[in-house]
């Protein structure tokens, strides 16, 4: 197994290596690369949710000064693989959702392109659409590929015989990722070769997905993405904006076409977290020991392309019980295509599960932490595999001590400051630990040190720094001798920055390359010496249930007269294996918890079912937490390494910070007021009306 030569860089917290250049505006994001005299694209989008674009009149747009080309289905180049309904654009006149691409205007300036797009007239043949998601929708069905339900024992009998029962429905809303940098593609054809400067969480995975759609071989497509301004999952899979830019650029070979998806366009075109309904049933003995667990999740999806928000995932392995029924269903509608959003499945699924656990604790008169201890499984309840390191209880205990949980009066409405009711709550966190095989790295001795190349991505997460630290210790040299190159398909293959798997997957490749380099070139290599290595699969993934765990604690205050809810403080304690860089790790965990605050208190995309579009489609009306909403957030982690996670001993931290955080806040709100709100986000009127 690959191993580290030194441990002088890993575990230290150097500032981000590219940080100073970022704040000075010296690093190029996708839109900012020097591509010569570029043209600019503005899309044509459907104004109806379902039907046909029977006629598209482009005459006025084509006559506008500065317009170079108007692209519509009637002259769009044919695509290759059209099996992906989201990416197969402009191949016909059918409309599957409002905001769907109908074409594009390419012009000499962004302003001209937008003006000319407004001159295009579209005549629609309307069809009845359905954009109304509800739990009892008649279109509800199993997800594509099967349901994969869990059925253990007899849930109905166990519930009937239980001394204490919780039987409630919880919901999470439609939410949008909203990274700071919009989804951007700059496309240029040079002969039969295409270059895309993209904002993507994985250059190589994006090439693998896009090349067959565009009907070209992977080696004909180069994707460049060294710096990404956030993604939160929405840039993990390529969306149709990249295809649109590539098709438009075919009309102007040799010139680059720039397209930055606007903030409002993002609400229809670049994915979102689908809303969910979760029917949770818990049966327990009087002391809180679970005897029955039912979890039935339903999520909205799109008829254009199915993506299922698997909210049922956490219930499969979080707590033990002899009688379980866990199901996942989906409702495909005439809506935009959902996709990954930070901790897909786990983030919404732990909302219902962890609020229900709190309700059970209240009904049993048992402390919520004690309740979780009593229902701690020895093995994964679904597959029987032992856990790698399930240190949930350690996280809960350390968090309780740091938070002052022992001083808490469990009675609701027991603490008041003037008109403010104050409460505290707790919830568990989990996220699976992935290490994807297939990444490769190349190491070359240079006059100044070592060049390390891998096509990895940095979304602002700290890859430039943390991966350099790994390389330094793998080679046994100071950090200053490492020159890292990432974010380009001309570099060795790298898996996607998603599923909290990036650093562990890429580090395995770097460690493998370093081992090959030492074996092939010795301790004193000459400049020009070069070796490569590849990360294989993790054998422990077949022998163990690999996960990270954590505990969230929150304190909120709610104004009894107005219903206003404010977060006072929050604490997270996590078990995530070895921490490579404490500075960037803390940033990731605080960022995840902050997004959890958004889920709990702010974020909700209001989809108008009459028209099939999101009405609050900008940051003026789609609320995310700002500085005034985020008081003290304290994070810590257990000091540990996890050999089962791979040679680095690290597990991912990008997503566990959000999982469970909304439930901790919701549970604190109940403790403050005695009012149980089961629908996110928690708005003040819910407390006033109760």
C-alpha positions, 0 to 999 in steps of 0.5 A: 500500500502507498504510504507517506514518507513524511508527515510535516505538511499534513495536519498543518494549516497553511493558507490557501496557496492560491488565496492571495491571487484570488482576492487580487483577481489574478486567477481566471474563472471560466468566463475570464480566460484569454480566448481572443476576440470572443462572441457572446451568447444569450439563450432563447427559452420556452415561455410555456411548461409543455407543448411545441415551439410551432414557429420561431421567427428570428428575422428581426434578431438576425437583422440586428446590428452585431448579431452573428448567428441565431441558432434554433432547432431548424438549423442546429447541428445533429447531436450524437447520443440523445439518450440524456433528455436534459442534454439532448437540446434543439433536436426537435420542437417538443417542450418539456418544461418552462425555461427549456432551451429553444435556441440562442443568439450569438453576437459581438457583445452580451448586450446585443445578444440579449437585446436580439434574443428579445426580438425573437417571436415564438408561436406555441402549441400549448399542452396541459402541463402538471407542475403540482407536486404533492404526496398523494399525486397519482403519477407517483411510482417507483424510481427508474431502475427499481425501488430497492425497498427495505422490508424487515419483520412486520412493521404494522404489527410492531407499531400496533404493539408499541408502547410509544408511537410517532406517526408524522409527515415532514417536508422539505422544499425545492432548493437551488444551489446558487453558487457565487460563480454562475455556470459558465461555458466558453466554447471554441472549435478548431477544426474538429477539436473542441475546447470548453473552458467550463465551471465544472466539478470534474473536467474528465467526467464532464468530457466523458458525458459531453463527447458522445452527446456532441458526436465526437471522440473524447480526445477531440474534446478538451475541458479546462477548469482550474478554478471554480467559484462554488458548485455545491453539486450543481456543477457535478454533472454537465448541464445543457448550457455546455451543449448550447455553447458548443452548438453555437460555436460550431457556426463560428469556427475558430472563435470562442463563444462565451455563455454565463448562465444568468442568476435567473436562468439558473433556476430552470437550467442548472439543477436543484434539490427536489422537494420531498415528503417523508412519512415517518413512523416510529414504534418504541418501548417506553424507554425509547428503544425502537421496535419499529421504523417506517420511512416512506419518502416521495420526491419530485422529478422531471419528465424530461430526465429523472433524478431521484432525491433519495431521502430514504437513504439515511433511514436504512442504516442510521438506527436499529430496529427489528421491524422496518419498512423503508420506501422511496417513490418519485413523481415525474412532472413537467418541471426543470430537471433536478440534480445534485445539491450538497448531500443529495438524499442525506440532507433532506432525509435526515430532516424527517428522521431526526425530528421524529427521533426528537419527538420520540424522545419527548413522548418517552421523557428520555433525553435525545442523546440517551435515546440515540445511545439506546438505538445505536446499531452494532452493524449496518442494519440493511447489509449487516456489514460492520462499520468502519468507525461509527463514533456518533456517540463520541461526537454526541458526548463531546458536543454535549460537554462543549455546548453545555447540554447538561444545564438544559431544562428539557421542558419546552418554553422553560427559558425566556428573555423578555419577549424571546423564547429560547431553546436548544436542540440536537441532531445526528449527522452522517455521510457515506465515505467514498473513494472512487477508483480511476484517478491518476497522477503524474510526478515529474522532477523539475529544477525547482522541485516536483511537478504534480499533475492530476485533472482534479477540481477546486471549487473553493474547497482547498484542493490546491493546498491540501493536495499539495500537502499530500504530495509533499509528504508523499515525496518527503519534501517541503511544501514549497517544492510542490508545483501542482497542476489541476483542472484540465483534461490534458492532465491525467484522469481524475474523478469528480469533486462530488460525494465528499470523495475528491481529496481521498480519491485524488490523494490515493492517485498521488500516493501511488504515483509517489511510490512509483517515482521513488521505486523507479528513480530513487532518493536523488532523482535527476530533473526530468525523471517522471512516473505515474500512478493510479488509484484502484478500488478500496477493498474495504468498501466490500467488507465494511460500511464506510461512513462519517458521523457527527452531532449538531447542537443549536440554540435559537430564540423566537419572538413570542409576539412576531414569530421571528426566529434567530439562531443564537449559536451552533456547534458541530462535532464530527468524526471524519478520519484524518484532517489534512488541513485544519484551516480548509476543513473548518471552512468546509464544515462551517460552510456546510452548517451555514447551508444547513441554517439556510435549509432550516430558516431561509431557502425555498424555491416557490414553484408556481404550478400554474406556469411551471416556473420558480417565481423567486428566481434571484437572490433578492427573493430566494433567501440565503443566510447572510452575515447577520443570520450567522452568529457563533458557529463552532466546529471540531472533530475527533482526533483520528485516522481511518485506515479503512478509508484508504492510505491517507486515512481521511474521509470526506468533509464537504457534505456532512456539515449540512446533514442534520443541521436543519433538524437540530435547529427545528428541534431547538425551535420546538424546545423554545416554543412547544410548537412542532413545525415539520415543514421546512423552512421554519417561518414565523407564521407557523409559530404564531398560527399554533 
